[in-house]
Amino acid sequence: MDKRPPPYFPQTSLSPTSENRYKKFKLIVALAIIGVVLLLIGAGIGIYYLIRLIWA
């Protein structure tokens, strides 16, 4: 068996970091969090009215 060194994985990215990329990522994460919160609020309101309808 021939002994080869393990492959080299550079720790830094080859392209320079872009500030615009981080802004876009933060915007996407913020919109996703807002969407999940709105979805949970809508589900809570829907369950509330469903229980009111059943027990009325």
C-alpha distance matrix in Angstrom:
0.0 3.8 6.4 9.3 12.6 14.3 16.8 20.2 23.1 26.4 28.9 31.9 32.8 32.9 36.5 39.3 40.7 43.8 46.8 47.9 44.7 45.4 49.0 48.1 45.7 48.3 50.9 48.8 48.1 51.8 52.9 50.5 51.9 55.5 54.8 53.5 56.5 58.9 57.3 57.7 61.3 62.1 60.6 62.7 65.8 65.2 64.7 67.9 70.0 68.5 69.5 72.9 73.4 72.5 74.7 77.6
3.8 0.0 3.8 6.2 9.9 12.1 14.4 17.5 20.8 23.8 26.6 29.4 30.3 30.2 33.8 36.6 38.3 41.4 44.5 45.7 42.7 43.4 47.1 46.4 44.0 46.7 49.4 47.4 46.9 50.5 51.7 49.6 51.0 54.6 54.0 52.9 55.9 58.3 56.9 57.4 60.9 61.8 60.5 62.6 65.7 65.2 64.9 68.0 70.1 68.8 69.9 73.2 73.7 73.0 75.2 78.0
6.4 3.8 0.0 3.8 6.7 9.2 12.1 14.9 18.2 21.1 23.7 26.6 27.9 28.0 31.7 34.3 35.8 39.1 42.0 43.5 40.5 41.0 44.8 44.3 41.9 44.4 47.2 45.4 44.7 48.3 49.7 47.6 48.9 52.4 52.1 51.0 53.8 56.4 55.1 55.5 59.0 60.0 58.8 60.8 63.9 63.6 63.3 66.2 68.5 67.3 68.3 71.6 72.3 71.7 73.7 76.5
9.3 6.2 3.8 0.0 3.8 6.4 8.7 11.5 14.8 17.7 20.5 23.3 24.4 24.4 28.1 30.6 32.3 35.5 38.6 40.0 37.1 37.7 41.4 40.9 38.7 41.3 44.0 42.3 41.8 45.4 46.8 44.8 46.2 49.7 49.5 48.5 51.3 53.8 52.7 53.3 56.7 57.7 56.7 58.7 61.7 61.4 61.3 64.2 66.4 65.4 66.5 69.7 70.4 69.9 72.0 74.7
12.6 9.9 6.7 3.8 0.0 3.8 6.4 8.5 11.9 14.6 17.1 20.0 21.5 21.8 25.5 27.8 29.4 32.7 35.6 37.3 34.5 34.9 38.6 38.4 36.1 38.5 41.4 39.9 39.2 42.7 44.3 42.5 43.7 47.3 47.2 46.3 49.0 51.6 50.6 51.1 54.4 55.6 54.7 56.6 59.6 59.6 59.5 62.3 64.5 63.7 64.7 67.8 68.7 68.4 70.3 73.0
14.3 12.1 9.2 6.4 3.8 0.0 3.8 6.4 9.2 12.4 14.7 17.8 19.1 19.8 23.4 25.8 27.0 30.2 33.0 34.6 31.5 31.9 35.6 35.2 32.8 35.2 38.1 36.5 35.7 39.3 40.8 38.9 40.1 43.6 43.6 42.6 45.3 47.9 46.9 47.4 50.7 51.9 51.0 52.8 55.9 55.8 55.7 58.5 60.7 59.9 61.0 64.1 64.9 64.6 66.5 69.2
16.8 14.4 12.1 8.7 6.4 3.8 0.0 3.8 6.4 9.7 12.6 15.2 16.0 16.5 20.0 22.6 24.0 27.1 30.1 31.5 28.5 29.1 32.8 32.3 30.0 32.7 35.4 33.8 33.4 36.9 38.4 36.6 38.1 41.5 41.3 40.6 43.4 45.8 45.0 45.7 48.9 50.0 49.3 51.3 54.2 54.1 54.2 57.1 59.2 58.4 59.7 62.7 63.5 63.3 65.4 67.9
20.2 17.5 14.9 11.5 8.5 6.4 3.8 0.0 3.8 6.3 9.3 11.8 13.0 13.5 17.2 19.5 20.9 24.2 27.2 28.8 26.0 26.6 30.3 30.1 28.0 30.5 33.4 32.2 31.7 35.2 36.8 35.3 36.7 40.0 40.2 39.7 42.3 44.7 44.2 44.9 48.0 49.2 48.8 50.7 53.5 53.6 53.9 56.5 58.7 58.2 59.5 62.3 63.3 63.3 65.2 67.7
23.1 20.8 18.2 14.8 11.9 9.2 6.4 3.8 0.0 3.8 6.4 8.9 10.0 11.2 14.6 16.8 17.8 21.1 23.9 25.5 22.6 23.0 26.7 26.5 24.3 26.8 29.7 28.4 27.9 31.4 33.0 31.6 33.0 36.3 36.5 36.0 38.6 41.0 40.6 41.3 44.3 45.6 45.2 47.1 49.9 50.1 50.5 53.0 55.2 54.8 56.1 58.9 59.9 60.0 61.9 64.3
26.4 23.8 21.1 17.7 14.6 12.4 9.7 6.3 3.8 0.0 3.8 5.6 7.2 8.4 11.9 13.6 14.8 18.3 21.1 23.0 20.5 20.8 24.6 24.8 22.9 25.2 28.2 27.4 27.0 30.2 32.1 31.1 32.4 35.5 36.1 35.8 38.2 40.7 40.5 41.3 44.1 45.6 45.5 47.2 49.9 50.4 50.9 53.3 55.4 55.3 56.6 59.2 60.3 60.6 62.5 64.7
28.9 26.6 23.7 20.5 17.1 14.7 12.6 9.3 6.4 3.8 0.0 3.8 6.7 9.3 12.1 12.9 13.3 16.8 19.1 21.3 18.8 18.6 22.4 22.9 20.8 22.7 25.9 25.4 24.7 27.7 29.9 28.9 29.9 33.1 33.9 33.6 35.7 38.3 38.4 39.0 41.7 43.3 43.3 44.9 47.6 48.3 48.7 50.9 53.2 53.2 54.4 56.9 58.2 58.6 60.3 62.5
31.9 29.4 26.6 23.3 20.0 17.8 15.2 11.8 8.9 5.6 3.8 0.0 3.8 6.4 8.7 9.2 9.7 13.4 15.9 18.2 16.0 16.1 19.8 20.5 18.9 20.9 23.9 23.7 23.4 26.3 28.4 27.9 29.0 32.0 32.9 33.0 35.0 37.5 37.8 38.7 41.2 42.7 43.0 44.6 47.1 47.9 48.6 50.7 52.9 53.1 54.4 56.8 58.1 58.7 60.4 62.5
32.8 30.3 27.9 24.4 21.5 19.1 16.0 13.0 10.0 7.2 6.7 3.8 0.0 3.8 5.5 7.1 7.9 11.2 14.2 15.9 13.6 14.4 18.0 18.2 16.9 19.4 22.1 21.7 21.9 24.9 26.6 26.2 27.8 30.5 31.2 31.6 33.9 36.0 36.3 37.5 39.9 41.3 41.7 43.5 45.8 46.5 47.4 49.6 51.5 51.8 53.3 55.6 56.7 57.4 59.4 61.3
32.9 30.2 28.0 24.4 21.8 19.8 16.5 13.5 11.2 8.4 9.3 6.4 3.8 0.0 3.8 6.6 9.0 11.9 15.4 16.9 14.9 16.5 19.8 19.8 19.1 21.9 24.2 23.8 24.5 27.5 28.9 28.7 30.5 33.1 33.7 34.3 36.7 38.6 38.9 40.3 42.7 43.8 44.4 46.4 48.6 49.1 50.2 52.5 54.2 54.5 56.2 58.4 59.4 60.2 62.2 64.0
36.5 33.8 31.7 28.1 25.5 23.4 20.0 17.2 14.6 11.9 12.1 8.7 5.5 3.8 0.0 3.8 6.4 8.6 12.3 13.5 11.9 13.9 16.9 17.0 16.8 19.6 21.6 21.6 22.7 25.3 26.6 26.9 28.8 31.1 31.7 32.7 35.0 36.6 37.2 38.8 41.0 42.1 42.9 44.9 46.8 47.5 48.8 50.9 52.6 53.0 54.9 56.9 57.8 58.9 60.9 62.5
39.3 36.6 34.3 30.6 27.8 25.8 22.6 19.5 16.8 13.6 12.9 9.2 7.1 6.6 3.8 0.0 3.8 6.4 9.7 11.7 10.9 12.4 15.2 16.1 16.2 18.4 20.5 21.1 22.1 24.3 26.0 26.6 28.2 30.3 31.4 32.5 34.4 36.2 37.0 38.6 40.5 41.8 42.9 44.6 46.5 47.4 48.8 50.7 52.4 53.1 54.8 56.7 57.8 59.0 60.9 62.4
40.7 38.3 35.8 32.3 29.4 27.0 24.0 20.9 17.8 14.8 13.3 9.7 7.9 9.0 6.4 3.8 0.0 3.8 6.6 9.0 8.0 8.8 11.8 13.0 12.9 14.8 17.1 17.9 18.7 20.8 22.7 23.4 24.7 26.8 28.1 29.2 30.9 32.7 33.8 35.2 37.0 38.5 39.6 41.2 43.1 44.2 45.5 47.3 49.1 49.8 51.5 53.4 54.6 55.8 57.6 59.1
43.8 41.4 39.1 35.5 32.7 30.2 27.1 24.2 21.1 18.3 16.8 13.4 11.2 11.9 8.6 6.4 3.8 0.0 3.8 5.4 5.3 6.9 9.1 10.2 11.1 12.9 14.7 15.8 17.1 18.9 20.5 21.6 23.2 24.9 26.2 27.7 29.3 30.8 32.0 33.7 35.3 36.6 38.0 39.7 41.3 42.4 44.0 45.6 47.2 48.2 50.0 51.7 52.8 54.2 56.0 57.3
46.8 44.5 42.0 38.6 35.6 33.0 30.1 27.2 23.9 21.1 19.1 15.9 14.2 15.4 12.3 9.7 6.6 3.8 0.0 3.8 5.4 5.3 6.4 8.8 10.0 10.8 12.5 14.5 15.6 16.6 18.6 20.2 21.3 22.7 24.4 26.1 27.2 28.8 30.4 31.9 33.2 34.7 36.3 37.7 39.2 40.6 42.3 43.7 45.3 46.5 48.2 49.7 51.0 52.6 54.2 55.4
47.9 45.7 43.5 40.0 37.3 34.6 31.5 28.8 25.5 23.0 21.3 18.2 15.9 16.9 13.5 11.7 9.0 5.4 3.8 0.0 3.8 5.5 5.1 6.2 8.6 9.9 10.5 12.4 14.3 15.3 16.5 18.3 20.0 21.0 22.4 24.4 25.8 26.9 28.4 30.4 31.6 32.7 34.5 36.2 37.4 38.6 40.5 42.0 43.4 44.6 46.5 47.9 49.0 50.7 52.5 53.6
44.7 42.7 40.5 37.1 34.5 31.5 28.5 26.0 22.6 20.5 18.8 16.0 13.6 14.9 11.9 10.9 8.0 5.3 5.4 3.8 0.0 3.8 5.5 5.2 6.2 8.7 9.9 10.6 12.3 14.2 15.4 16.5 18.4 20.0 21.0 22.7 24.4 25.8 26.9 28.8 30.4 31.5 32.9 34.7 36.2 37.2 38.9 40.7 42.1 43.0 45.0 46.6 47.7 49.1 51.0 52.3
45.4 43.4 41.0 37.7 34.9 31.9 29.1 26.6 23.0 20.8 18.6 16.1 14.4 16.5 13.9 12.4 8.8 6.9 5.3 5.5 3.8 0.0 3.8 5.4 5.0 6.1 8.5 9.8 10.5 12.1 14.1 15.2 16.4 18.2 19.8 21.1 22.5 24.2 25.5 27.0 28.5 30.1 31.4 32.9 34.6 35.9 37.4 38.9 40.7 41.7 43.3 45.0 46.3 47.7 49.4 50.7
49.0 47.1 44.8 41.4 38.6 35.6 32.8 30.3 26.7 24.6 22.4 19.8 18.0 19.8 16.9 15.2 11.8 9.1 6.4 5.1 5.5 3.8 0.0 3.8 5.4 5.2 6.1 8.6 9.9 10.5 12.2 14.2 15.4 16.4 18.2 20.0 21.1 22.4 24.2 25.8 26.9 28.4 30.1 31.6 32.9 34.3 36.1 37.4 39.0 40.3 42.0 43.4 44.7 46.4 48.0 49.1
48.1 46.4 44.3 40.9 38.4 35.2 32.3 30.1 26.5 24.8 22.9 20.5 18.2 19.8 17.0 16.1 13.0 10.2 8.8 6.2 5.2 5.4 3.8 0.0 3.8 5.5 5.1 6.2 8.7 9.9 10.5 12.3 14.3 15.3 16.3 18.4 20.0 21.0 22.3 24.4 25.7 26.7 28.4 30.2 31.5 32.6 34.5 36.1 37.4 38.5 40.5 42.0 43.0 44.6 46.5 47.6
45.7 44.0 41.9 38.7 36.1 32.8 30.0 28.0 24.3 22.9 20.8 18.9 16.9 19.1 16.8 16.2 12.9 11.1 10.0 8.6 6.2 5.0 5.4 3.8 0.0 3.8 5.4 5.1 6.2 8.6 9.9 10.6 12.4 14.3 15.3 16.6 18.4 20.0 21.0 22.7 24.4 25.7 26.9 28.7 30.4 31.4 32.9 34.7 36.3 37.1 39.0 40.7 41.8 43.2 45.0 46.4
48.3 46.7 44.4 41.3 38.5 35.2 32.7 30.5 26.8 25.2 22.7 20.9 19.4 21.9 19.6 18.4 14.8 12.9 10.8 9.9 8.7 6.1 5.2 5.5 3.8 0.0 3.8 5.5 5.1 6.0 8.5 9.8 10.5 12.2 14.1 15.4 16.5 18.3 19.8 21.1 22.5 24.2 25.7 27.0 28.6 30.0 31.5 32.9 34.7 35.9 37.5 39.0 40.4 41.9 43.5 44.8
50.9 49.4 47.2 44.0 41.4 38.1 35.4 33.4 29.7 28.2 25.9 23.9 22.1 24.2 21.6 20.5 17.1 14.7 12.5 10.5 9.9 8.5 6.1 5.1 5.4 3.8 0.0 3.8 5.5 5.1 6.1 8.5 9.9 10.5 12.1 14.3 15.4 16.4 18.1 20.0 21.0 22.3 24.2 25.7 26.9 28.3 30.1 31.5 32.9 34.2 36.1 37.4 38.6 40.4 42.0 43.1
48.8 47.4 45.4 42.3 39.9 36.5 33.8 32.2 28.4 27.4 25.4 23.7 21.7 23.8 21.6 21.1 17.9 15.8 14.5 12.4 10.6 9.8 8.6 6.2 5.1 5.5 3.8 0.0 3.8 5.5 5.2 6.1 8.6 9.9 10.4 12.3 14.3 15.3 16.3 18.4 19.9 20.9 22.3 24.3 25.7 26.6 28.4 30.2 31.5 32.4 34.4 36.1 37.0 38.5 40.5 41.7
48.1 46.9 44.7 41.8 39.2 35.7 33.4 31.7 27.9 27.0 24.7 23.4 21.9 24.5 22.7 22.1 18.7 17.1 15.6 14.3 12.3 10.5 9.9 8.7 6.2 5.1 5.5 3.8 0.0 3.8 5.5 5.1 6.2 8.6 9.8 10.6 12.3 14.2 15.2 16.6 18.4 19.9 21.0 22.6 24.4 25.6 26.9 28.6 30.4 31.3 32.9 34.7 36.0 37.3 39.0 40.4
51.8 50.5 48.3 45.4 42.7 39.3 36.9 35.2 31.4 30.2 27.7 26.3 24.9 27.5 25.3 24.3 20.8 18.9 16.6 15.3 14.2 12.1 10.5 9.9 8.6 6.0 5.1 5.5 3.8 0.0 3.8 5.4 5.2 6.2 8.6 10.0 10.6 12.3 14.2 15.5 16.6 18.3 19.9 21.1 22.6 24.2 25.8 27.0 28.8 30.1 31.7 33.1 34.5 36.1 37.6 38.8
52.9 51.7 49.7 46.8 44.3 40.8 38.4 36.8 33.0 32.1 29.9 28.4 26.6 28.9 26.6 26.0 22.7 20.5 18.6 16.5 15.4 14.1 12.2 10.5 9.9 8.5 6.1 5.2 5.5 3.8 0.0 3.8 5.5 5.1 6.0 8.6 9.8 10.4 12.1 14.2 15.2 16.2 18.1 19.8 21.0 22.2 24.1 25.6 26.9 28.1 30.1 31.5 32.6 34.3 36.1 37.1
50.5 49.6 47.6 44.8 42.5 38.9 36.6 35.3 31.6 31.1 28.9 27.9 26.2 28.7 26.9 26.6 23.4 21.6 20.2 18.3 16.5 15.2 14.2 12.3 10.6 9.8 8.5 6.1 5.1 5.4 3.8 0.0 3.8 5.5 5.0 6.2 8.6 9.9 10.4 12.3 14.2 15.2 16.4 18.3 20.0 20.8 22.4 24.3 25.8 26.6 28.5 30.2 31.3 32.6 34.5 35.8
51.9 51.0 48.9 46.2 43.7 40.1 38.1 36.7 33.0 32.4 29.9 29.0 27.8 30.5 28.8 28.2 24.7 23.2 21.3 20.0 18.4 16.4 15.4 14.3 12.4 10.5 9.9 8.6 6.2 5.2 5.5 3.8 0.0 3.8 5.4 5.2 6.2 8.6 9.8 10.6 12.3 14.2 15.3 16.5 18.5 19.8 21.1 22.6 24.5 25.5 27.0 28.7 30.2 31.5 33.0 34.4
55.5 54.6 52.4 49.7 47.3 43.6 41.5 40.0 36.3 35.5 33.1 32.0 30.5 33.1 31.1 30.3 26.8 24.9 22.7 21.0 20.0 18.2 16.4 15.3 14.3 12.2 10.5 9.9 8.6 6.2 5.1 5.5 3.8 0.0 3.8 5.5 5.1 6.1 8.5 9.9 10.5 12.2 14.2 15.3 16.5 18.2 19.9 21.0 22.6 24.1 25.8 27.0 28.4 30.2 31.6 32.7
54.8 54.0 52.1 49.5 47.2 43.6 41.3 40.2 36.5 36.1 33.9 32.9 31.2 33.7 31.7 31.4 28.1 26.2 24.4 22.4 21.0 19.8 18.2 16.3 15.3 14.1 12.1 10.4 9.8 8.6 6.0 5.0 5.4 3.8 0.0 3.8 5.5 5.2 6.1 8.6 9.9 10.5 12.2 14.2 15.3 16.2 18.2 19.9 21.1 22.2 24.2 25.7 26.7 28.3 30.2 31.3
53.5 52.9 51.0 48.5 46.3 42.6 40.6 39.7 36.0 35.8 33.6 33.0 31.6 34.3 32.7 32.5 29.2 27.7 26.1 24.4 22.7 21.1 20.0 18.4 16.6 15.4 14.3 12.3 10.6 10.0 8.6 6.2 5.2 5.5 3.8 0.0 3.8 5.5 5.0 6.2 8.6 9.8 10.4 12.2 14.3 15.1 16.3 18.2 20.0 20.7 22.4 24.2 25.5 26.7 28.4 29.9
56.5 55.9 53.8 51.3 49.0 45.3 43.4 42.3 38.6 38.2 35.7 35.0 33.9 36.7 35.0 34.4 30.9 29.3 27.2 25.8 24.4 22.5 21.1 20.0 18.4 16.5 15.4 14.3 12.3 10.6 9.8 8.6 6.2 5.1 5.5 3.8 0.0 3.8 5.4 5.1 6.2 8.6 9.8 10.5 12.4 14.1 15.3 16.5 18.5 19.8 21.1 22.6 24.3 25.7 27.0 28.4
58.9 58.3 56.4 53.8 51.6 47.9 45.8 44.7 41.0 40.7 38.3 37.5 36.0 38.6 36.6 36.2 32.7 30.8 28.8 26.9 25.8 24.2 22.4 21.0 20.0 18.3 16.4 15.3 14.2 12.3 10.4 9.9 8.6 6.1 5.2 5.5 3.8 0.0 3.8 5.4 5.0 6.1 8.5 9.8 10.5 12.1 14.1 15.2 16.6 18.1 19.9 21.1 22.4 24.2 25.8 26.7
57.3 56.9 55.1 52.7 50.6 46.9 45.0 44.2 40.6 40.5 38.4 37.8 36.3 38.9 37.2 37.0 33.8 32.0 30.4 28.4 26.9 25.5 24.2 22.3 21.0 19.8 18.1 16.3 15.2 14.2 12.1 10.4 9.8 8.5 6.1 5.0 5.4 3.8 0.0 3.8 5.5 5.1 6.1 8.6 9.9 10.4 12.2 14.1 15.4 16.2 18.2 19.9 20.8 22.3 24.2 25.5
57.7 57.4 55.5 53.3 51.1 47.4 45.7 44.9 41.3 41.3 39.0 38.7 37.5 40.3 38.8 38.6 35.2 33.7 31.9 30.4 28.8 27.0 25.8 24.4 22.7 21.1 20.0 18.4 16.6 15.5 14.2 12.3 10.6 9.9 8.6 6.2 5.1 5.4 3.8 0.0 3.8 5.4 5.0 6.1 8.6 9.7 10.4 12.2 14.3 15.0 16.4 18.3 19.7 20.9 22.4 24.0
61.3 60.9 59.0 56.7 54.4 50.7 48.9 48.0 44.3 44.1 41.7 41.2 39.9 42.7 41.0 40.5 37.0 35.3 33.2 31.6 30.4 28.5 26.9 25.7 24.4 22.5 21.0 19.9 18.4 16.6 15.2 14.2 12.3 10.5 9.9 8.6 6.2 5.0 5.5 3.8 0.0 3.8 5.5 5.1 6.2 8.5 9.9 10.5 12.5 14.1 15.4 16.6 18.3 20.0 21.2 22.3
62.1 61.8 60.0 57.7 55.6 51.9 50.0 49.2 45.6 45.6 43.3 42.7 41.3 43.8 42.1 41.8 38.5 36.6 34.7 32.7 31.5 30.1 28.4 26.7 25.7 24.2 22.3 20.9 19.9 18.3 16.2 15.2 14.2 12.2 10.5 9.8 8.6 6.1 5.1 5.4 3.8 0.0 3.8 5.4 5.2 6.0 8.6 9.8 10.7 12.1 14.2 15.3 16.3 18.2 20.0 20.9
60.6 60.5 58.8 56.7 54.7 51.0 49.3 48.8 45.2 45.5 43.3 43.0 41.7 44.4 42.9 42.9 39.6 38.0 36.3 34.5 32.9 31.4 30.1 28.4 26.9 25.7 24.2 22.3 21.0 19.9 18.1 16.4 15.3 14.2 12.2 10.4 9.8 8.5 6.1 5.0 5.5 3.8 0.0 3.8 5.5 5.0 6.1 8.5 10.0 10.3 12.2 14.1 15.1 16.3 18.2 19.6
62.7 62.6 60.8 58.7 56.6 52.8 51.3 50.7 47.1 47.2 44.9 44.6 43.5 46.4 44.9 44.6 41.2 39.7 37.7 36.2 34.7 32.9 31.6 30.2 28.7 27.0 25.7 24.3 22.6 21.1 19.8 18.3 16.5 15.3 14.2 12.2 10.5 9.8 8.6 6.1 5.1 5.4 3.8 0.0 3.8 5.4 5.2 6.1 8.7 9.8 10.6 12.3 14.2 15.4 16.5 18.0
65.8 65.7 63.9 61.7 59.6 55.9 54.2 53.5 49.9 49.9 47.6 47.1 45.8 48.6 46.8 46.5 43.1 41.3 39.2 37.4 36.2 34.6 32.9 31.5 30.4 28.6 26.9 25.7 24.4 22.6 21.0 20.0 18.5 16.5 15.3 14.3 12.4 10.5 9.9 8.6 6.2 5.2 5.5 3.8 0.0 3.8 5.5 5.0 6.3 8.5 10.0 10.6 12.2 14.3 15.5 16.2
65.2 65.2 63.6 61.4 59.6 55.8 54.1 53.6 50.1 50.4 48.3 47.9 46.5 49.1 47.5 47.4 44.2 42.4 40.6 38.6 37.2 35.9 34.3 32.6 31.4 30.0 28.3 26.6 25.6 24.2 22.2 20.8 19.8 18.2 16.2 15.1 14.1 12.1 10.4 9.7 8.5 6.0 5.0 5.4 3.8 0.0 3.8 5.4 5.3 6.1 8.6 9.9 10.4 12.2 14.3 15.2
64.7 64.9 63.3 61.3 59.5 55.7 54.2 53.9 50.5 50.9 48.7 48.6 47.4 50.2 48.8 48.8 45.5 44.0 42.3 40.5 38.9 37.4 36.1 34.5 32.9 31.5 30.1 28.4 26.9 25.8 24.1 22.4 21.1 19.9 18.2 16.3 15.3 14.1 12.2 10.4 9.9 8.6 6.1 5.2 5.5 3.8 0.0 3.8 5.5 4.9 6.1 8.5 9.7 10.4 12.1 13.9
67.9 68.0 66.2 64.2 62.3 58.5 57.1 56.5 53.0 53.3 50.9 50.7 49.6 52.5 50.9 50.7 47.3 45.6 43.7 42.0 40.7 38.9 37.4 36.1 34.7 32.9 31.5 30.2 28.6 27.0 25.6 24.3 22.6 21.0 19.9 18.2 16.5 15.2 14.1 12.2 10.5 9.8 8.5 6.1 5.0 5.4 3.8 0.0 3.8 5.5 5.3 6.2 8.6 10.1 10.7 12.0
70.0 70.1 68.5 66.4 64.5 60.7 59.2 58.7 55.2 55.4 53.2 52.9 51.5 54.2 52.6 52.4 49.1 47.2 45.3 43.4 42.1 40.7 39.0 37.4 36.3 34.7 32.9 31.5 30.4 28.8 26.9 25.8 24.5 22.6 21.1 20.0 18.5 16.6 15.4 14.3 12.5 10.7 10.0 8.7 6.3 5.3 5.5 3.8 0.0 3.8 5.5 4.9 6.0 8.6 9.9 10.2
68.5 68.8 67.3 65.4 63.7 59.9 58.4 58.2 54.8 55.3 53.2 53.1 51.8 54.5 53.0 53.1 49.8 48.2 46.5 44.6 43.0 41.7 40.3 38.5 37.1 35.9 34.2 32.4 31.3 30.1 28.1 26.6 25.5 24.1 22.2 20.7 19.8 18.1 16.2 15.0 14.1 12.1 10.3 9.8 8.5 6.1 4.9 5.5 3.8 0.0 3.8 5.4 5.0 6.2 8.6 9.9
69.5 69.9 68.3 66.5 64.7 61.0 59.7 59.5 56.1 56.6 54.4 54.4 53.3 56.2 54.9 54.8 51.5 50.0 48.2 46.5 45.0 43.3 42.0 40.5 39.0 37.5 36.1 34.4 32.9 31.7 30.1 28.5 27.0 25.8 24.2 22.4 21.1 19.9 18.2 16.4 15.4 14.2 12.2 10.6 10.0 8.6 6.1 5.3 5.5 3.8 0.0 3.8 5.4 5.1 6.1 8.3
72.9 73.2 71.6 69.7 67.8 64.1 62.7 62.3 58.9 59.2 56.9 56.8 55.6 58.4 56.9 56.7 53.4 51.7 49.7 47.9 46.6 45.0 43.4 42.0 40.7 39.0 37.4 36.1 34.7 33.1 31.5 30.2 28.7 27.0 25.7 24.2 22.6 21.1 19.9 18.3 16.6 15.3 14.1 12.3 10.6 9.9 8.5 6.2 4.9 5.4 3.8 0.0 3.8 5.6 5.3 5.8
73.4 73.7 72.3 70.4 68.7 64.9 63.5 63.3 59.9 60.3 58.2 58.1 56.7 59.4 57.8 57.8 54.6 52.8 51.0 49.0 47.7 46.3 44.7 43.0 41.8 40.4 38.6 37.0 36.0 34.5 32.6 31.3 30.2 28.4 26.7 25.5 24.3 22.4 20.8 19.7 18.3 16.3 15.1 14.2 12.2 10.4 9.7 8.6 6.0 5.0 5.4 3.8 0.0 3.8 5.7 5.3
72.5 73.0 71.7 69.9 68.4 64.6 63.3 63.3 60.0 60.6 58.6 58.7 57.4 60.2 58.9 59.0 55.8 54.2 52.6 50.7 49.1 47.7 46.4 44.6 43.2 41.9 40.4 38.5 37.3 36.1 34.3 32.6 31.5 30.2 28.3 26.7 25.7 24.2 22.3 20.9 20.0 18.2 16.3 15.4 14.3 12.2 10.4 10.1 8.6 6.2 5.1 5.6 3.8 0.0 3.8 5.7
74.7 75.2 73.7 72.0 70.3 66.5 65.4 65.2 61.9 62.5 60.3 60.4 59.4 62.2 60.9 60.9 57.6 56.0 54.2 52.5 51.0 49.4 48.0 46.5 45.0 43.5 42.0 40.5 39.0 37.6 36.1 34.5 33.0 31.6 30.2 28.4 27.0 25.8 24.2 22.4 21.2 20.0 18.2 16.5 15.5 14.3 12.1 10.7 9.9 8.6 6.1 5.3 5.7 3.8 0.0 3.8
77.6 78.0 76.5 74.7 73.0 69.2 67.9 67.7 64.3 64.7 62.5 62.5 61.3 64.0 62.5 62.4 59.1 57.3 55.4 53.6 52.3 50.7 49.1 47.6 46.4 44.8 43.1 41.7 40.4 38.8 37.1 35.8 34.4 32.7 31.3 29.9 28.4 26.7 25.5 24.0 22.3 20.9 19.6 18.0 16.2 15.2 13.9 12.0 10.2 9.9 8.3 5.8 5.3 5.7 3.8 0.0
